[in-house]
């Protein structure tokens, strides 16, 4: 049975590295925000920004369920509305994740095989990848998250990403729910854009604390994000406090270092209880890559005693104003910027109230403000960020 998960959008750094890394300990810095301008797309569909083509400055947008796909110029003017969803030869039955790969658009489908489709600049389907999955066990609806990244390696155009469905179905059964899963599971992938061949990756590093200590904390499906400029790949398991850095060599991840995530609003070293509700732990929600920076996204936890009291009373429901207030006051969206050298900086408050949708290769973040006004639905403010 498919597990359906709705992902609601409601200091001194400790640094460690292995023998293959030359990374050094460094201090936490303040994030510098520089407002550049805003990007406005004139459409009534509520859009999510998922890609930027650096050469042309074009942007790629989708709506929540990828029924609508838009390309705009660098100012937000719509230049194409390709009908990529459908049963035709140049369509995908159910598009799910999108990205630019050079001058092409790649689309990962939602299906038991999770294939990736390549469209040329005229929106003609050039090729389809080998199957990424052999069945379906999990689906998360998180429109702001994009699980595929494009990068170049030795002259090859590659697409890298992570997907829980890439893990072999036989590893998802009850009998496999033990620490041995972390050695066997391959939920990451690298795809050769020319050949369509896929190489699977294990995204649970040996030094990840639960794996190292032999503790089962559930699948903790890791995020993967690749920088198109540095080709550095970051991996972030959802449970724990560690962010890992790799270089891709011969379709394998070579460790370059790791860092302990540090944020004043996130309690570090908390033990994850499998019996708990997810909102009682500050698990990671997303990982995005820029040019030299990576953006870690998490949600703060809800106080255990308050939540369990409401649950015992049958009041832990969105129909209860007191429960809604509990979530609103405690379940906060927070971010951390980090680079591959171990520098990081917590973001407790964004320069405007909203959510970060995207970060481009110039380390510019795109914030979409929280607003119920129709005219504000598709305004994205661009901020240059630095550590």
DRENDO-1510 file (C-alpha; in Angstrom, 1 decimal, always signed):
<recs>
REC; n; res; u; v; w
REC; 1; UNK; +0.0; +0.0; +0.0 .
REC; 2; UNK; +1.3; +3.4; -0.9 .
REC; 3; UNK; +1.9; +5.6; +2.1 .
REC; 4; UNK; +0.5; +9.1; +1.4 .
REC; 5; UNK; +2.1; +11.9; +3.3 .
REC; 6; UNK; +0.9; +15.5; +3.0 .
REC; 7; UNK; +3.8; +17.8; +3.9 .
REC; 8; UNK; +2.1; +20.8; +5.4 .
REC; 9; UNK; +3.7; +24.2; +5.1 .
REC; 10; UNK; +2.0; +25.4; +8.2 .
REC; 11; UNK; +27.3; +30.0; +17.9 .
REC; 12; UNK; +30.0; +27.9; +17.3 .
REC; 13; UNK; +29.7; +25.3; +14.6 .
REC; 14; UNK; +30.7; +21.7; +15.4 .
REC; 15; UNK; +32.4; +20.2; +12.3 .
REC; 16; UNK; +33.6; +16.8; +11.6 .
REC; 17; UNK; +35.2; +15.2; +8.5 .
REC; 18; UNK; +36.7; +12.0; +7.4 .
REC; 19; UNK; +40.2; +11.2; +6.2 .
REC; 20; UNK; +39.2; +12.0; +2.6 .
REC; 21; UNK; +38.3; +15.5; +3.4 .
REC; 22; UNK; +40.4; +18.7; +3.9 .
REC; 23; UNK; +37.5; +20.7; +5.4 .
REC; 24; UNK; +38.3; +22.8; +8.4 .
REC; 25; UNK; +36.4; +24.0; +11.5 .
REC; 26; UNK; +34.9; +27.4; +11.0 .
REC; 27; UNK; +32.6; +29.9; +12.8 .
REC; 28; UNK; +28.9; +30.4; +12.4 .
REC; 29; UNK; +28.2; +33.7; +10.5 .
REC; 30; UNK; +25.4; +36.1; +10.1 .
REC; 31; UNK; +23.3; +35.8; +6.9 .
REC; 32; UNK; +23.4; +38.9; +4.7 .
REC; 33; UNK; +20.2; +39.6; +2.7 .
REC; 34; UNK; +20.4; +42.0; -0.3 .
REC; 35; UNK; +17.0; +42.7; -2.0 .
REC; 36; UNK; +17.5; +42.7; -5.7 .
REC; 37; UNK; +14.0; +42.9; -7.2 .
REC; 38; UNK; +10.9; +40.9; -7.6 .
REC; 39; UNK; +9.6; +38.5; -10.1 .
REC; 40; UNK; +5.8; +38.7; -11.0 .
REC; 41; UNK; +4.0; +36.2; -13.1 .
REC; 42; UNK; +0.5; +37.3; -14.3 .
REC; 43; UNK; -1.6; +34.2; -13.8 .
REC; 44; UNK; -4.4; +33.2; -11.4 .
REC; 45; UNK; -2.9; +29.7; -10.9 .
REC; 46; UNK; -0.9; +29.5; -7.6 .
REC; 47; UNK; +2.6; +28.8; -8.8 .
REC; 48; UNK; +5.7; +27.2; -7.4 .
REC; 49; UNK; +9.1; +28.2; -8.8 .
REC; 50; UNK; +11.2; +25.0; -9.6 .
REC; 51; UNK; +13.9; +26.0; -12.0 .
REC; 52; UNK; +16.0; +28.7; -13.6 .
REC; 53; UNK; +18.0; +28.3; -16.9 .
REC; 54; UNK; +21.1; +30.3; -16.2 .
REC; 55; UNK; +22.1; +30.9; -19.8 .
REC; 56; UNK; +18.8; +32.5; -20.8 .
REC; 57; UNK; +17.5; +33.6; -17.5 .
REC; 58; UNK; +14.2; +31.8; -18.1 .
REC; 59; UNK; +12.2; +30.4; -15.2 .
REC; 60; UNK; +10.2; +27.2; -14.8 .
REC; 61; UNK; +7.0; +27.1; -12.8 .
REC; 62; UNK; +4.4; +24.5; -11.9 .
REC; 63; UNK; +1.1; +24.5; -9.9 .
REC; 64; UNK; +0.5; +22.3; -7.0 .
REC; 65; UNK; -0.5; +19.1; -8.8 .
REC; 66; UNK; +1.5; +19.9; -12.0 .
REC; 67; UNK; -1.6; +20.4; -14.1 .
REC; 68; UNK; -0.1; +23.7; -15.3 .
REC; 69; UNK; +3.5; +24.3; -16.4 .
REC; 70; UNK; +4.8; +27.7; -17.3 .
REC; 71; UNK; +8.0; +29.1; -18.7 .
REC; 72; UNK; +8.8; +32.8; -18.3 .
REC; 73; UNK; +11.5; +35.2; -19.3 .
REC; 74; UNK; +13.8; +36.8; -16.7 .
REC; 75; UNK; +11.1; +39.4; -15.8 .
REC; 76; UNK; +8.3; +36.9; -15.2 .
REC; 77; UNK; +6.5; +37.4; -18.6 .
REC; 78; UNK; +5.0; +34.1; -19.7 .
REC; 79; UNK; +6.6; +32.9; -22.9 .
REC; 80; UNK; +5.3; +29.3; -23.0 .
REC; 81; UNK; +2.6; +27.1; -21.4 .
REC; 82; UNK; +3.6; +23.7; -22.7 .
REC; 83; UNK; +0.9; +21.0; -22.4 .
REC; 84; UNK; +3.2; +18.3; -21.1 .
REC; 85; UNK; +0.5; +16.5; -19.1 .
REC; 86; UNK; -1.5; +13.9; -21.0 .
REC; 87; UNK; -1.3; +10.7; -23.0 .
REC; 88; UNK; +0.2; +12.0; -26.2 .
REC; 89; UNK; +3.7; +11.1; -27.6 .
REC; 90; UNK; +5.1; +14.4; -26.3 .
REC; 91; UNK; +3.4; +14.3; -22.9 .
REC; 92; UNK; +3.6; +12.6; -19.5 .
REC; 93; UNK; +0.6; +11.0; -18.0 .
REC; 94; UNK; +1.3; +12.4; -14.5 .
REC; 95; UNK; +4.2; +14.9; -14.3 .
REC; 96; UNK; +5.6; +15.3; -10.8 .
REC; 97; UNK; +9.0; +16.9; -10.5 .
REC; 98; UNK; +10.5; +19.3; -13.1 .
REC; 99; UNK; +13.9; +20.9; -13.7 .
REC; 100; UNK; +16.0; +22.4; -16.4 .
REC; 101; UNK; +18.9; +20.3; -17.7 .
REC; 102; UNK; +20.9; +22.5; -20.1 .
REC; 103; UNK; +18.5; +23.8; -22.7 .
REC; 104; UNK; +16.1; +20.9; -22.0 .
REC; 105; UNK; +13.3; +20.3; -19.5 .
REC; 106; UNK; +13.3; +17.1; -17.5 .
REC; 107; UNK; +10.1; +15.7; -16.0 .
REC; 108; UNK; +10.0; +12.9; -13.4 .
REC; 109; UNK; +6.7; +11.1; -13.7 .
REC; 110; UNK; +4.5; +9.9; -10.9 .
REC; 111; UNK; +4.0; +6.2; -11.6 .
REC; 112; UNK; +5.1; +2.8; -10.3 .
REC; 113; UNK; +8.2; +3.1; -12.5 .
REC; 114; UNK; +9.0; +6.8; -11.9 .
REC; 115; UNK; +10.7; +7.3; -15.2 .
REC; 116; UNK; +12.3; +10.6; -16.2 .
REC; 117; UNK; +11.4; +12.3; -19.5 .
REC; 118; UNK; +13.6; +14.7; -21.5 .
REC; 119; UNK; +12.0; +17.4; -23.6 .
REC; 120; UNK; +13.9; +19.5; -26.1 .
REC; 121; UNK; +13.5; +23.3; -26.4 .
REC; 122; UNK; +10.5; +22.8; -28.7 .
REC; 123; UNK; +8.8; +20.6; -26.0 .
REC; 124; UNK; +9.2; +17.5; -28.1 .
REC; 125; UNK; +10.1; +14.4; -26.1 .
REC; 126; UNK; +13.6; +13.4; -26.9 .
REC; 127; UNK; +14.0; +10.3; -24.7 .
REC; 128; UNK; +12.7; +8.5; -21.6 .
REC; 129; UNK; +15.0; +7.0; -18.9 .
REC; 130; UNK; +15.1; +3.5; -17.6 .
REC; 131; UNK; +12.8; +2.8; -14.7 .
REC; 132; UNK; +13.8; +4.4; -11.5 .
REC; 133; UNK; +11.5; +2.4; -9.3 .
REC; 134; UNK; +10.0; -1.1; -9.3 .
REC; 135; UNK; +6.9; -0.2; -7.4 .
REC; 136; UNK; +5.4; +2.5; -5.3 .
REC; 137; UNK; +5.4; +2.8; -1.5 .
REC; 138; UNK; +5.4; +6.5; -0.7 .
REC; 139; UNK; +4.2; +9.8; -2.0 .
REC; 140; UNK; +4.7; +13.2; -0.4 .
REC; 141; UNK; +2.8; +16.2; -1.6 .
REC; 142; UNK; +5.3; +19.1; -1.0 .
REC; 143; UNK; +5.1; +21.4; -4.0 .
REC; 144; UNK; +8.0; +23.7; -2.8 .
REC; 145; UNK; +10.3; +20.7; -2.9 .
REC; 146; UNK; +12.1; +19.5; -6.0 .
REC; 147; UNK; +13.9; +16.2; -5.8 .
REC; 148; UNK; +15.9; +16.4; -9.0 .
REC; 149; UNK; +19.0; +18.5; -9.7 .
REC; 150; UNK; +21.1; +18.8; -12.9 .
REC; 151; UNK; +24.8; +18.9; -13.1 .
REC; 152; UNK; +27.7; +18.3; -15.4 .
REC; 153; UNK; +30.5; +15.7; -14.9 .
REC; 154; UNK; +33.3; +15.1; -17.4 .
REC; 155; UNK; +31.3; +16.5; -20.3 .
REC; 156; UNK; +28.2; +14.6; -19.4 .
REC; 157; UNK; +24.9; +16.1; -18.5 .
REC; 158; UNK; +23.5; +14.3; -15.4 .
REC; 159; UNK; +20.4; +14.4; -13.3 .
REC; 160; UNK; +20.7; +13.5; -9.6 .
REC; 161; UNK; +18.1; +13.1; -7.0 .
REC; 162; UNK; +16.4; +11.0; -4.3 .
REC; 163; UNK; +13.1; +9.2; -4.2 .
REC; 164; UNK; +11.8; +6.7; -1.6 .
REC; 165; UNK; +10.3; +4.7; -4.4 .
REC; 166; UNK; +13.7; +4.0; -5.8 .
REC; 167; UNK; +14.3; +1.7; -2.9 .
REC; 168; UNK; +13.6; -2.0; -3.7 .
REC; 169; UNK; +10.1; -2.9; -2.6 .
REC; 170; UNK; +11.3; -6.0; -0.7 .
REC; 171; UNK; +13.2; -3.7; +1.6 .
REC; 172; UNK; +10.1; -1.8; +2.6 .
REC; 173; UNK; +8.4; -4.7; +4.5 .
REC; 174; UNK; +8.0; -5.0; +8.2 .
REC; 175; UNK; +10.8; -7.6; +8.5 .
REC; 176; UNK; +13.3; -5.1; +7.0 .
REC; 177; UNK; +12.6; -2.4; +9.6 .
REC; 178; UNK; +16.0; -2.5; +11.3 .
REC; 179; UNK; +19.3; -0.8; +11.0 .
REC; 180; UNK; +20.4; -3.2; +8.2 .
REC; 181; UNK; +18.1; -1.2; +6.0 .
REC; 182; UNK; +20.5; +1.7; +6.0 .
REC; 183; UNK; +23.2; -0.4; +4.4 .
REC; 184; UNK; +20.9; -2.0; +1.7 .
REC; 185; UNK; +18.6; +0.9; +0.7 .
REC; 186; UNK; +19.4; +2.9; -2.4 .
REC; 187; UNK; +17.1; +5.8; -2.6 .
REC; 188; UNK; +19.4; +8.1; -4.5 .
REC; 189; UNK; +20.1; +8.1; -8.2 .
REC; 190; UNK; +22.3; +9.6; -10.9 .
REC; 191; UNK; +20.9; +9.6; -14.5 .
REC; 192; UNK; +22.9; +10.0; -17.7 .
REC; 193; UNK; +20.8; +12.4; -19.8 .
REC; 194; UNK; +22.2; +11.0; -23.0 .
REC; 195; UNK; +21.9; +7.3; -22.4 .
REC; 196; UNK; +19.0; +7.3; -20.0 .
REC; 197; UNK; +20.9; +4.8; -17.7 .
REC; 198; UNK; +20.4; +5.2; -14.0 .
REC; 199; UNK; +23.0; +4.4; -11.2 .
REC; 200; UNK; +21.5; +3.9; -7.8 .
REC; 201; UNK; +23.1; +5.5; -4.7 .
REC; 202; UNK; +23.0; +4.7; -1.0 .
REC; 203; UNK; +22.3; +7.9; +0.9 .
REC; 204; UNK; +22.9; +6.7; +4.4 .
REC; 205; UNK; +26.6; +7.6; +5.2 .
REC; 206; UNK; +28.4; +5.2; +7.6 .
REC; 207; UNK; +29.1; +8.1; +10.0 .
REC; 208; UNK; +25.4; +9.1; +10.2 .
REC; 209; UNK; +24.8; +8.7; +13.9 .
REC; 210; UNK; +21.8; +6.2; +13.9 .
REC; 211; UNK; +23.6; +4.0; +11.4 .
REC; 212; UNK; +26.9; +4.2; +13.3 .
REC; 213; UNK; +25.2; +3.4; +16.6 .
REC; 214; UNK; +22.9; +0.7; +15.2 .
REC; 215; UNK; +19.7; +2.6; +16.1 .
REC; 216; UNK; +16.6; +2.2; +13.9 .
REC; 217; UNK; +14.9; +5.5; +13.5 .
REC; 218; UNK; +12.6; +4.6; +10.5 .
REC; 219; UNK; +13.5; +5.2; +6.9 .
REC; 220; UNK; +14.5; +8.9; +7.5 .
REC; 221; UNK; +14.5; +9.3; +3.7 .
REC; 222; UNK; +17.5; +11.5; +2.9 .
REC; 223; UNK; +17.4; +14.6; +0.7 .
REC; 224; UNK; +19.9; +15.1; -2.1 .
REC; 225; UNK; +20.8; +18.4; -3.7 .
REC; 226; UNK; +23.5; +19.1; -6.3 .
REC; 227; UNK; +25.2; +22.4; -7.0 .
REC; 228; UNK; +25.4; +23.0; -10.8 .
REC; 229; UNK; +28.4; +25.3; -10.3 .
REC; 230; UNK; +30.6; +23.4; -7.9 .
REC; 231; UNK; +29.1; +19.9; -8.6 .
REC; 232; UNK; +29.2; +19.4; -4.9 .
REC; 233; UNK; +26.4; +17.1; -3.7 .
REC; 234; UNK; +24.8; +17.5; -0.3 .
REC; 235; UNK; +22.9; +14.7; +1.5 .
REC; 236; UNK; +20.6; +15.3; +4.4 .
REC; 237; UNK; +18.9; +12.5; +6.3 .
REC; 238; UNK; +15.6; +13.7; +7.8 .
REC; 239; UNK; +16.5; +12.5; +11.3 .
REC; 240; UNK; +19.6; +13.6; +13.3 .
REC; 241; UNK; +21.8; +16.6; +13.0 .
REC; 242; UNK; +24.2; +15.9; +10.2 .
REC; 243; UNK; +24.7; +17.4; +6.7 .
REC; 244; UNK; +27.0; +15.5; +4.4 .
REC; 245; UNK; +29.0; +16.6; +1.4 .
REC; 246; UNK; +30.2; +14.5; -1.6 .
REC; 247; UNK; +31.7; +14.7; -5.0 .
REC; 248; UNK; +30.5; +12.5; -7.7 .
REC; 249; UNK; +33.1; +10.2; -9.2 .
REC; 250; UNK; +32.3; +7.4; -11.6 .
REC; 251; UNK; +28.7; +7.6; -10.6 .
REC; 252; UNK; +29.6; +7.1; -6.9 .
REC; 253; UNK; +29.5; +9.5; -4.0 .
REC; 254; UNK; +33.0; +10.2; -2.6 .
REC; 255; UNK; +32.8; +11.8; +0.9 .
REC; 256; UNK; +34.2; +15.3; +1.3 .
REC; 257; UNK; +33.0; +16.1; +4.8 .
REC; 258; UNK; +30.1; +16.6; +7.1 .
REC; 259; UNK; +28.8; +19.2; +9.6 .
REC; 260; UNK; +26.5; +19.2; +12.5 .
REC; 261; UNK; +23.5; +21.5; +11.8 .
REC; 262; UNK; +23.2; +24.2; +14.4 .
REC; 263; UNK; +20.2; +26.5; +14.8 .
REC; 264; UNK; +19.1; +28.4; +17.9 .
REC; 265; UNK; +15.5; +27.2; +17.4 .
REC; 266; UNK; +16.4; +23.6; +16.9 .
REC; 267; UNK; +17.2; +21.3; +19.7 .
REC; 268; UNK; +20.2; +19.2; +18.8 .
REC; 269; UNK; +20.8; +15.6; +19.9 .
REC; 270; UNK; +17.1; +14.8; +20.5 .
REC; 271; UNK; +16.3; +11.1; +20.4 .
REC; 272; UNK; +13.7; +10.3; +17.7 .
REC; 273; UNK; +10.9; +8.1; +19.0 .
REC; 274; UNK; +9.3; +5.9; +16.3 .
REC; 275; UNK; +6.1; +5.9; +18.3 .
REC; 276; UNK; +5.8; +9.7; +18.3 .
REC; 277; UNK; +3.8; +11.8; +15.9 .
REC; 278; UNK; +6.3; +13.4; +13.4 .
REC; 279; UNK; +5.4; +16.9; +14.6 .
REC; 280; UNK; +7.0; +16.2; +18.0 .
REC; 281; UNK; +10.5; +16.1; +16.4 .
REC; 282; UNK; +12.2; +18.9; +14.4 .
REC; 283; UNK; +12.8; +16.7; +11.3 .
REC; 284; UNK; +14.3; +18.2; +8.2 .
REC; 285; UNK; +11.8; +19.1; +5.4 .
REC; 286; UNK; +13.9; +20.1; +2.4 .
REC; 287; UNK; +17.4; +20.7; +1.0 .
REC; 288; UNK; +18.1; +23.1; -1.8 .
REC; 289; UNK; +21.4; +23.8; -3.7 .
REC; 290; UNK; +22.6; +27.2; -4.9 .
REC; 291; UNK; +26.0; +28.0; -6.4 .
REC; 292; UNK; +28.3; +27.7; -3.4 .
REC; 293; UNK; +25.5; +27.4; -0.7 .
REC; 294; UNK; +23.0; +24.9; +0.4 .
REC; 295; UNK; +19.7; +25.7; +2.1 .
REC; 296; UNK; +18.5; +23.4; +4.9 .
REC; 297; UNK; +14.8; +23.7; +5.8 .
REC; 298; UNK; +13.2; +22.3; +9.0 .
REC; 299; UNK; +10.1; +22.8; +11.2 .
REC; 300; UNK; +10.3; +23.3; +14.9 .
REC; 301; UNK; +8.7; +20.7; +17.1 .
REC; 302; UNK; +5.4; +21.0; +19.0 .
REC; 303; UNK; +5.7; +20.7; +22.9 .
REC; 304; UNK; +5.2; +17.1; +23.8 .
REC; 305; UNK; +3.2; +17.5; +27.0 .
REC; 306; UNK; +0.7; +20.0; +25.4 .
REC; 307; UNK; +0.2; +17.8; +22.4 .
REC; 308; UNK; -0.2; +14.5; +24.2 .
REC; 309; UNK; -2.7; +16.2; +26.6 .
REC; 310; UNK; -4.8; +17.3; +23.7 .
REC; 311; UNK; -4.5; +14.0; +22.0 .
REC; 312; UNK; -5.6; +12.1; +25.1 .
REC; 313; UNK; -8.7; +14.4; +25.3 .
REC; 314; UNK; -9.5; +13.9; +21.7 .
REC; 315; UNK; -8.8; +17.6; +21.0 .
REC; 316; UNK; -5.8; +17.2; +18.6 .
REC; 317; UNK; -7.8; +18.1; +15.6 .
REC; 318; UNK; -7.8; +21.1; +13.2 .
REC; 319; UNK; -11.4; +21.7; +14.2 .
REC; 320; UNK; -10.2; +22.7; +17.7 .
REC; 321; UNK; -9.0; +26.3; +17.8 .
REC; 322; UNK; -6.8; +25.6; +20.8 .
REC; 323; UNK; -4.9; +22.9; +18.8 .
REC; 324; UNK; -4.6; +25.2; +15.8 .
REC; 325; UNK; -3.1; +27.8; +18.0 .
REC; 326; UNK; -0.7; +25.3; +19.4 .
REC; 327; UNK; +0.6; +24.5; +15.9 .
REC; 328; UNK; +0.7; +28.1; +14.9 .
REC; 329; UNK; +2.7; +29.1; +17.9 .
REC; 330; UNK; +5.2; +26.3; +17.8 .
REC; 331; UNK; +5.4; +24.6; +14.4 .
REC; 332; UNK; +7.6; +27.2; +12.7 .
REC; 333; UNK; +9.4; +27.0; +9.4 .
REC; 334; UNK; +13.2; +27.7; +9.8 .
REC; 335; UNK; +16.2; +27.7; +7.5 .
REC; 336; UNK; +20.0; +27.3; +7.7 .
REC; 337; UNK; +22.6; +28.3; +5.1 .
REC; 338; UNK; +25.7; +26.1; +4.8 .
REC; 339; UNK; +28.6; +25.9; +2.4 .
REC; 340; UNK; +30.9; +23.0; +1.6 .
REC; 341; UNK; +33.7; +24.3; +3.8 .
REC; 342; UNK; +31.6; +23.9; +7.0 .
REC; 343; UNK; +30.5; +27.5; +7.4 .
REC; 344; UNK; +26.8; +27.8; +8.2 .
REC; 345; UNK; +24.4; +30.5; +9.4 .
REC; 346; UNK; +20.9; +30.1; +10.9 .
REC; 347; UNK; +18.0; +32.1; +9.6 .
REC; 348; UNK; +15.5; +32.6; +12.3 .
REC; 349; UNK; +13.5; +35.3; +10.5 .
REC; 350; UNK; +13.2; +35.9; +6.7 .
REC; 351; UNK; +13.3; +39.5; +5.5 .
REC; 352; UNK; +9.6; +39.2; +4.7 .
REC; 353; UNK; +7.0; +36.7; +5.9 .
REC; 354; UNK; +6.8; +33.8; +3.4 .
REC; 355; UNK; +8.5; +30.7; +2.2 .
REC; 356; UNK; +11.7; +30.2; +0.1 .
REC; 357; UNK; +10.7; +28.4; -3.1 .
REC; 358; UNK; +14.1; +28.3; -4.9 .
REC; 359; UNK; +17.8; +29.2; -4.8 .
REC; 360; UNK; +19.7; +29.7; -8.0 .
REC; 361; UNK; +23.3; +29.2; -8.9 .
REC; 362; UNK; +24.1; +32.8; -8.0 .
REC; 363; UNK; +23.0; +32.1; -4.4 .
REC; 364; UNK; +19.9; +34.2; -4.9 .
REC; 365; UNK; +16.8; +33.0; -2.9 .
REC; 366; UNK; +13.3; +33.5; -4.1 .
REC; 367; UNK; +10.7; +34.2; -1.3 .
REC; 368; UNK; +7.1; +34.0; -2.0 .
REC; 369; UNK; +5.2; +36.1; +0.6 .
REC; 370; UNK; +2.3; +34.6; +2.6 .
REC; 371; UNK; -0.7; +36.4; +1.3 .
REC; 372; UNK; -4.4; +35.8; +0.8 .
REC; 373; UNK; -4.6; +38.6; -1.8 .
REC; 374; UNK; -5.0; +37.2; -5.3 .
REC; 375; UNK; -2.6; +39.8; -6.8 .
REC; 376; UNK; +0.1; +38.6; -4.5 .
REC; 377; UNK; -0.1; +34.9; -5.3 .
REC; 378; UNK; +2.7; +34.9; -7.8 .
REC; 379; UNK; +5.2; +37.5; -6.6 .
REC; 380; UNK; +8.6; +36.2; -5.8 .
REC; 381; UNK; +11.1; +38.5; -4.1 .
REC; 382; UNK; +14.8; +37.9; -5.0 .
REC; 383; UNK; +17.4; +38.2; -2.3 .
REC; 384; UNK; +21.1; +37.7; -2.7 .
REC; 385; UNK; +22.4; +35.8; +0.3 .
REC; 386; UNK; +25.9; +35.6; +1.8 .
REC; 387; UNK; +27.5; +34.1; +4.8 .
</recs>
